[in-house]
Amino acid sequence: MPENPQQDAAAIPNNTTAGRAARFQRVTVPAVDALGDIARADKRLRNPVRARGGGIAPIATLDAEEGAGSVMAVVVRIEHGVVC
C-alpha cells in the first residue's frame, strides 16, 4: 500500500484507463481483506448495494475519484460489520 494514497491518487488522471485501474486496485485490495477472498469481494463490488441507493454497482462508479471514495466508504462499513 502506498505511503500516501491520496497524493498518489491525485497524480493519476481521472478519466483514463490507468486512472480507473488504479482506483480499482485501491478499492479491491481492502475489499478482499474485509471479505476474506477475491470471489466474495468481486461479487460485492459488482452488485448494487443499499448503501449506494440500491441501483448502482460500486465498480461502476470508479470512472472518477469521487466514486472510488464512496466505494471505500462502503468497504469501511463492511470492515466494521455494517450490512450494506
N, C-alpha and C positions, 0 to 999 in steps of 0.2 A: 504494500500500500504506500502511495507517495506520502512524503512528509507533510505537504500542504496541498491537499486535493483541490481546494478552491482556486489556488493560484494556477495549478495545472489545468483545471477546467477553463479558466479564463484564457489560457494560451491556445486552446483548440477552437477553431472557427465553428460557429453554431450550426450552420446548415450544410455540413459536408458529411461525406461517408465516414471520414476519420473521426469527426466530432460525435456522430451517432454511435460509432463503435466504441469510442472512449467512454461515453455515458453508459452504454450497455454494460461494459465491463465493470464500471464503477458501481452500478446497482446490482449486477448479477452476483458478484463475489459476496457481498453481505447477505443477499437473499439466500444463497446456498448455505452460508454459515448459519443463518437463522432457521432454515427449514431442514437442514441435515443432508440433503442431496440435490443434485442438479435437476433430476426429473421433477421433484416437488417444486423447486424454485421456478423452473420453466413453466410449469402448469400455472402457478400463481401469477407470474408475470404476463402470461398470455390470456388469462381470463379476467373479465371485468370484475371489479371489487366494489363492495358497498361504500367503502371509504372514499371512492372517487366518483360517486354518483351512480354507480351500477352499470353504466353503459360504455365505459372506456376501459380497455385493457391497459395496464400500466406500460407495457412495452410500446404501445402505440404513441406514447407521449414523449419519447426520447429524441424527437427531432430538435427540441430546444432544451436549454439548460434548466428552464423552469420546470419542465416535465420531469427531468431527472431528479430535481429537488423534491417534487411531490411523490415520486416513486420511492425515494429514500425515506420520506415520512411514513409511507405505508410499511416499508421494511422495518423501520424502528418500532412501529406498532406491533408488528408480528414478533419481533425480538422480545417485546415486553408482555406478550401474551394477550394483546388486544385483538379480538377477532375482526378481520377485515373482509 
